[in-house]
Amino acid sequence: MRHHIPNILSLSRIMLTPVFFIMYMVNDPYIRLASLVIYTFAALTDFFDGHYARKYGLESSLGVFLDPLADKILTFSAFIVLPTLNSHVFPWLPIIAIVIRDVIVTVMRVVATQRGMDMKTSYSAKVKTFIQMGFLYVSLVLGLAIALPNFLGNLARMFFFHEHGYMTYALYLVALITVYTGIEYIVQNRKLFQRS
């Protein structure tokens, strides 16, 4: 049973993603808070499944496939839910760029695994993940705050819909960093495209 735990955690992340997505789109602070708790729990499983698998030597080909897939599904859902809050604050273009980059890198990882090769993970890609997660949490918490019918909600709405578009600029910056790391991945791992 123990050797199935990492994959069970990855599968739980996949199953929790639509629950988070559907609940977060409800314009109710309590339901959004619950969805944010679900998102946080799902995100934590990403750390624990990899840590557990490495600690006990339980890495498998299924786990190598499931872990990044579950991670991308959760991250994509968090990005895609943002335009439902306000498509002017969170335009689709940078989000589509982020999704396309991550799909390309995921396909490269699958090719690398099939060819028995190790995909190099750059330091900038790790920084990108940290920046993405930070941006998503700030955005999702703001999305929760604007649903509050009180002073805090009014304050959040003033910031969220500010004419200078702080969150919009932040999203474009995240997209720029994400695309850059994708190009870096392609350059560093271009041997994956070479025929044996």
N, C-alpha and C positions, 0 to 999 in steps of 0.2 A: 504493500500500500504506500509506503514511504516514498518509493521512487516515482510515484504518480503525482505527488504533491505539487511540484513545479508546474506541470501541465494543467492540473486542476485549477491552480491560481490563474494561469493564463486564460483558461476557458471562462473562469468566473469574471475576469476583466471584460471579455467579449460580451458575455451575457448581461453584465451590469451597464454596459454602454448605452443601449437603447432605452433602458430605464432612466438613466441620467438625462438623456437627450429629450425624451418626451416630457418628463417632469419639469425640466428647466424651462421649457417653452410656455409653461403655465404661468401667467402673470399674477402669482400669489407668493408673498415673501416666505411663508412657511413651507410651501411645496418646493420653492427654489432652494431654500436652505437645506431641505432633505436631499434634493438632487445634488447639491454641492458636497454634502457628506458622503453620498454614494460615489461621486466623482473622486473625492479624496481617498476613499477606501480602495477604489479600483486602481488609482494611481500608485498607491502603496504596494499593491500586489505585484506591480512591475519590479519593485526593488526586491521584495521577498522571494519571488520565484527564481530570479537569477542568483541571488545570494545563496539560497538553499541548495540550488542545483550545483553551484560551484563548491560549496562547503562540503557536501556529501558525495561529490563526483557523480551526480545524477543527470548530467547533460545528455540529451538524446537528439536525434535528427528531428523528431517531432517537436521537441522543445525549442530547438534552434529556429524552426519555422513558426511555431505558435507565438513565442514571446514577442518578437518584433511586430508580428501581425496584430496581436492584441494591443500593443502599444500604439501602433498607427491608427487603428480603429478608434481608440479612445481619444487620441489627440485630434484626429480629423473631426470627430463629433463635437469636440469642444470648440474648434475653430468655426465649424459650419453653423453652430447655434448662435454665434455672435451676430451675424447679419439679421437674425430674427428679432434681435433687440432693437437695432437701428442700422439699416443698410447704408446710411450716410456716414455714420460714425465708423462702421466696420464694412467697407466696400468689399465686393466679391473678388475683385482682381487680385489683390495680394494673397487672399486666402486660396484662390485657385492655384497661384504660383507655388505656395507652400505645399499644397497637396500633390501637385505634379512632381515637384522636386523629390518629395518623400516616396512617391510611387516609383520613380526612376531608381532611387537608391535601394529601395526594397527589392526591385527586380534584379539589380546588380548583386545584391546579397544572395538571392536565390541561385543566380548563375554561378557565383563563387562557390556556394555550397555544393552544387551539382558537379563542379569541376574539382572538388576537394581542395579548394584554395581558401586562404584566410583573407578576409576583407579588412583592409587597414582602416582604423577609425582614428581620425585626426583629433587633435586637441580642440580645434575650432568647432568641430561637430559636437563635442561634449558641451562646449560653451553655448552653442546654439540651442541645445536641448534645455539647458538651464534657463536661458533667456525666454524660450518659448513657454516653458512651464510657469515662469514668473509672470509673463504677460497674460497668460490664460487665467491664472488665479486672480490677478488684479481685475481683469475684465469680468470674470464670472462673479466676483464679490461685488463689483460695481453694479452688475446686472441684478444681483440680489437686492442691493441697497436702493436702486431706483424703483423697486416694487413696494418699498415701505411707504405707508401713508402718513409720514411724520416729517419733522424737521430734518432728520438724517436723510430721508428719501429726497426731500427738496434740495438739500446740499449736494447729494450725489447726482441728481438730475442736472443741476447747474454745471457741475464739472463734466459730467458725461456728455452733455450736449453743448459744451462750450464752443463758441464760434471759432476759436483757434485750433480746435480739433486735435487736442493732445493725444487722445487714444488712436486717432486715425494715423497720425505721424508715427506713433509707436508701432502700430500694425505694419506699416510700410517698412519701418526699420527692421522689424522681425523678419518680414518677407525677404528683404535684401540680404540679411545675414544668412537666412536659410538657403536662398538660391546660391549665394557665394560658396557655402560649404558643399552644396551639391556639385558645383563645378569643380571644386577642389577634390571631391570624391572621384569624379570621373577622370581627372588628370592623374591622381595618385594610383588609381586602379585600372588604368587604360589597358593593362595586359589582359583583363577579363574579356575584352573585345577581340583579342587576337586569337586566331585559330591555332589549335595545337599542331 
